[in-house]
């Protein structure tokens, strides 16, 4: 019986051995060709059991310089206190991830790596496998992107200021030149109309039409000036300007607008007062054009380090696609202004239930150098 079982037993053992060798071969192939550095540590002694070629190329130390050494005995990890502390953490937690770890290569170059470790059991011996990925290029790209965003932010502020300065200049030119000419024209026309006093209905009707045209032109000029740059914003401050604008909005569009200000003086600088005024202006313009609302509300609350601006209406509302659509110019303009002053905007709207906009605004904006 034993002679009959022996070949089958040997066959199973042979198959298991082949499977083990195949598994080990596959592991070695993965280990040798991995595009991350791999470092194997004895979890009890901190001795380096093996390193793969990628880590050797990354750090510039030979296989022999790694093998059998403790972690902190290799130049790249030569900060003994920090490396011993890191090893103790690896032992205690079993899994550790460092998103940023500076290492120095043998050639003296400082590289930034992502370090991930796992602990597993290998034939009764605990082994810590450390995967080390060079993220120097990625970190440099992230830093450049951050700097680029900061530069873009400063450029946006500069362009908005330049735009507001241009609008203020055009408003003054319209007011001083065209406004004065229209005023002189009205005075001259009134004098001429008095001289031409007549009972002829045709002439009287014509004079009345000309007078109406002059008045309409004066009003239109004043409105254009206010749209370009409200004089009240510079002459009397944000609080007076926004109160006047809300009142004029109700008069012009027939939509009652409640304005709730919890302070008589928010102490806003020119950049913040202009940005908040323009956000309100854009929001109310959208309400007048698209919301079909019967009521609107604007509120500004002082919350210490920041302001909370709320704009709401009871109109037809918008779909989620529109509230998040960055190609919709009205929404894009508001989001850009909010980004410019370092704020946050939240838009809550749905068809049939109106729109609610909240803007959190820090009181201080980083100045342009």
C-alpha positions in Angstrom: 0.0 0.0 0.0 2.8 2.4 0.9 4.5 1.8 -2.5 1.2 2.7 -4.2 0.8 6.0 -2.2 4.4 7.1 -2.5 4.3 8.2 -6.2 1.1 10.2 -5.7 2.6 11.9 -2.6 5.7 12.7 -4.4 3.7 14.0 -7.4 1.7 16.4 -5.1 4.9 17.5 -3.4 6.5 18.1 -6.8 3.5 20.1 -8.0 3.5 22.2 -4.8 7.2 22.9 -5.2 6.8 23.9 -8.8 3.9 26.2 -7.8 6.0 27.7 -5.1 9.0 28.3 -7.5 6.6 29.8 -10.0 5.1 32.1 -7.4 8.6 33.1 -6.2 9.7 33.7 -9.8 6.7 35.9 -10.5 7.3 37.8 -7.2 11.0 38.3 -8.1 10.0 39.5 -11.6 7.6 42.1 -10.1 10.2 43.0 -7.4 13.0 43.5 -10.0 10.9 45.4 -12.5 8.7 47.5 -10.2 8.7 51.3 -11.1 8.8 52.1 -7.3 11.7 51.6 -5.0 11.1 48.6 -2.7 12.9 48.2 0.6 12.4 45.0 2.7 13.2 45.3 6.4 13.3 42.7 9.2 10.5 44.0 11.5 12.5 42.9 14.6 16.0 44.1 13.9 15.5 46.9 11.4 18.0 45.2 9.1 17.6 45.6 5.4 16.8 42.2 3.8 16.6 43.3 0.2 16.2 46.3 -2.2 15.1 46.3 -5.8 17.1 47.8 -8.7 14.8 50.8 -9.0 15.6 52.0 -5.4 19.3 51.4 -6.1 19.1 53.7 -9.1 17.0 56.2 -7.3 19.3 56.6 -4.3 22.7 55.7 -5.9 23.8 53.2 -3.3 24.8 49.7 -4.3 23.0 46.5 -3.3 25.9 45.6 -1.0 25.7 48.9 0.8 22.1 48.3 1.6 22.1 44.5 2.4 22.4 43.6 6.1 22.6 47.2 7.3 20.1 48.8 9.7 17.8 51.4 8.2 19.7 54.3 9.7 23.1 53.0 8.6 22.5 53.8 5.0 23.3 57.4 3.9 19.8 58.2 2.6 18.3 57.5 6.0 21.3 58.7 8.0 19.2 60.9 10.3 19.4 58.4 13.1 16.9 59.8 15.5 14.3 60.4 12.8 14.9 57.0 11.1 14.7 55.1 14.4 11.5 56.9 15.2 10.1 56.1 11.8 11.0 52.4 12.3 9.4 52.3 15.7 6.2 53.7 14.1 6.4 51.1 11.3 6.7 48.3 14.0 3.8 49.7 16.0 1.3 50.4 13.3 2.1 47.9 10.6 1.0 50.4 7.9 2.4 53.9 7.6 2.2 56.4 4.8 4.3 59.6 4.5 3.1 61.8 1.7 6.3 63.8 1.8 9.7 62.5 2.9 12.9 64.2 1.9 15.8 61.9 1.1 19.4 62.7 0.0 20.9 60.6 -2.7 24.5 59.4 -2.6 25.3 62.2 -5.2 24.0 64.8 -2.7 20.7 65.6 -4.5 17.7 66.1 -2.3 14.6 64.3 -3.6 11.1 64.1 -2.3 9.4 60.7 -1.9 6.1 59.2 -1.0 6.8 56.4 1.5 4.2 53.6 2.1 4.9 50.5 4.3 3.1 47.3 5.1 4.0 44.5 7.5 3.5 40.8 6.6 4.7 37.4 7.8 7.2 35.5 5.7 7.8 31.9 7.1 7.5 33.1 10.7 9.6 36.2 10.2 7.9 39.6 10.2 9.0 41.7 7.2 8.2 45.4 6.6 7.9 46.2 2.9 8.5 49.9 2.1 7.4 51.3 -1.2 9.3 54.5 -2.0 8.1 56.6 -5.0 10.1 59.6 -6.2 7.6 62.5 -6.3 10.1 65.3 -6.8 8.8 66.2 -10.3 5.2 66.0 -9.1 5.9 68.2 -6.1 7.7 70.7 -8.3 4.7 70.8 -10.6 2.3 71.2 -7.7 4.4 74.1 -6.4 4.4 75.7 -9.8 0.7 75.3 -10.1 0.1 76.8 -6.7 2.4 79.8 -7.7 0.6 80.1 -11.0 -2.8 80.2 -9.3 -1.5 82.9 -6.9 -0.2 84.9 -9.8 -3.5 84.5 -11.7 -5.4 85.6 -8.5 -3.3 88.7 -8.3 -3.7 89.3 -12.0 -7.5 89.0 -11.7 -7.5 91.5 -8.9 -5.4 93.9 -10.9 -7.6 93.5 -14.0 -10.8 94.0 -12.0 -9.3 97.1 -10.4 -8.2 98.4 -13.9 -11.7 97.7 -15.2 -13.4 99.5 -12.4 -11.0 102.5 -12.8 -11.8 102.6 -16.5 -15.6 102.4 -15.8 -15.2 105.2 -13.2 -13.3 107.3 -15.8 -16.0 106.8 -18.5 -18.7 107.6 -16.0 -17.0 110.8 -15.0 -16.6 111.7 -18.7 -20.2 111.0 -19.4 -21.3 113.0 -16.4 -19.0 115.9 -17.0 -19.3 116.2 -20.8 -22.5 114.8 -21.9 -24.3 115.5 -18.7 -23.3 119.2 -18.7 -24.2 119.6 -22.4 -27.6 118.0 -21.8 -28.2 120.4 -18.9 -27.2 123.4 -21.0 -29.5 122.1 -23.8 -32.4 121.8 -21.5 -31.9 125.3 -20.2 -31.7 126.7 -23.7 -34.7 124.7 -24.9 -36.8 125.9 -22.0 -35.9 129.5 -22.8 -36.7 129.0 -26.5 -40.0 127.3 -25.6 -41.0 130.3 -23.5 -40.2 132.6 -26.4 -42.2 130.5 -28.8 -45.2 130.3 -26.6 -48.1 129.5 -28.9 -51.6 128.2 -28.9 -50.9 126.2 -32.1 -51.5 122.5 -31.1 -49.0 121.1 -33.6 -46.2 123.3 -32.3 -47.0 122.8 -28.7 -47.1 119.0 -29.2 -43.7 119.1 -31.0 -42.2 121.2 -28.2 -43.5 118.7 -25.6 -42.0 115.8 -27.5 -38.6 117.5 -27.7 -38.7 118.2 -23.9 -39.6 114.6 -23.2 -36.7 113.4 -25.4 -34.3 115.6 -23.6 -35.5 114.4 -20.2 -35.3 110.7 -21.3 -31.8 111.3 -22.6 -30.8 112.9 -19.3 -32.3 109.9 -17.3 -30.6 107.4 -19.6 -27.2 109.1 -19.2 -27.6 109.1 -15.5 -28.5 105.4 -15.5 -25.5 104.6 -17.7 -23.2 106.5 -15.4 -24.6 104.6 -12.4 -24.2 101.2 -14.2 -20.6 102.1 -15.1 -19.7 103.3 -11.6 -22.2 104.5 -9.0 -21.1 107.9 -7.8 -22.6 107.1 -4.4 -20.2 104.2 -4.0 -17.2 106.6 -4.0 -19.0 109.7 -2.5 -21.1 108.2 0.2 -19.9 104.7 0.7 -21.2 101.1 0.2 -24.1 101.3 2.6 -25.7 104.3 0.9 -24.9 103.0 -2.6 -26.5 99.6 -2.0 -29.6 101.1 -0.4 -30.1 103.4 -3.4 -29.5 100.5 -5.8 -32.1 98.2 -4.2 -34.6 101.1 -4.2 -34.0 101.8 -7.9 -34.2 98.1 -8.7 -37.7 98.0 -7.2 -38.7 101.1 -9.1 -37.3 100.0 -12.4 -38.4 96.4 -12.5 -41.4 96.4 -10.2 -40.0 93.6 -8.0 -39.9 94.5 -4.2 -36.4 94.0 -2.8 -35.9 93.9 0.9 -32.4 95.1 2.0 -31.2 93.9 5.4 -28.0 95.5 6.7 -27.0 94.7 10.3 -24.4 97.5 10.4 -24.4 101.2 9.4 -20.7 101.0 8.5 -18.9 97.8 7.6 -15.6 99.5 7.1 -15.1 98.1 3.7 -12.1 99.1 1.5 -12.6 100.1 -2.1 -11.9 96.6 -3.5 -14.4 94.8 -1.2 -17.1 97.4 -1.4 -16.9 97.3 -5.2 -16.8 93.5 -5.4 -19.9 93.1 -3.1 -21.8 95.8 -4.9 -21.1 94.1 -8.2 -22.1 90.7 -6.9 -25.4 92.1 -5.7 -25.8 94.0 -9.0 -25.2 90.9 -11.1 -27.6 88.8 -8.9 -30.4 91.3 -9.1 -30.0 91.7 -12.8 -30.3 87.9 -13.2 -33.5 88.0 -11.1 -35.0 90.8 -13.2 -34.1 89.1 -16.5 -34.8 85.4 -15.7 -36.4 84.7 -12.4 -39.9 86.0 -13.0 -39.9 86.7 -9.2 -42.5 88.6 -7.2 -40.0 89.3 -4.4 -36.3 89.6 -3.8 -34.1 89.9 -0.7 -30.5 91.0 -0.1 -28.9 90.7 3.4 -25.4 91.5 4.6 -24.2 90.2 8.0 -21.0 91.0 9.9 -19.7 87.8 11.4 -16.4 89.1 12.8 -13.7 88.0 10.5 -16.0 87.6 7.5 -19.2 88.9 6.0 -22.2 86.8 4.9 -24.0 88.0 1.8 -27.3 86.4 1.1 -29.4 87.0 -2.0 -32.7 85.2 -2.5 -35.8 85.3 -4.7 -39.1 83.5 -5.0 -38.9 83.0 -8.8 -38.9 80.1 -11.1 -35.5 78.8 -10.0 -32.7 77.0 -11.9 -31.7 73.5 -12.6 -28.5 72.1 -10.9 -26.8 72.2 -14.3 -27.2 75.9 -14.6 -26.1 76.7 -11.0 -22.9 74.7 -11.6 -22.4 75.8 -15.3 -19.2 77.9 -15.4 -20.0 78.9 -19.0 -23.1 80.9 -17.9 -21.7 84.4 -17.9 -23.8 85.7 -15.0 -22.7 82.9 -12.8 -19.2 83.0 -14.1 -18.9 86.7 -13.3 -20.1 86.2 -9.8 -17.8 83.2 -9.1 -14.8 85.1 -10.5 -15.5 88.1 -8.2 -16.0 85.8 -5.2 -12.7 84.0 -6.0 -11.0 87.3 -6.5 -11.7 88.3 -2.8 -11.0 84.8 -1.5 -14.6 84.1 -0.7 -16.9 81.1 -1.0 -20.2 80.9 -2.9 -23.1 78.4 -2.5 -26.1 78.5 -4.8 -29.2 76.6 -3.8 -31.9 76.5 -6.5 -34.3 74.2 -8.2 -37.1 74.7 -10.7 -40.2 76.2 -9.0 -38.7 77.1 -5.7 -36.5 80.2 -6.4 -32.8 80.8 -5.8 -30.8 81.2 -2.6 -27.2 82.5 -2.9 -24.8 82.7 0.1 -21.4 84.3 -0.2 -18.9 84.2 2.6 -16.4 87.0 2.3 -13.2 87.5 4.3 -12.8 91.1 5.5 -9.2 91.3 4.4 -8.0 90.6 0.8 -4.3 90.1 0.1 -3.1 93.4 -1.5 -1.3 93.5 -4.8 2.5 94.0 -4.4 
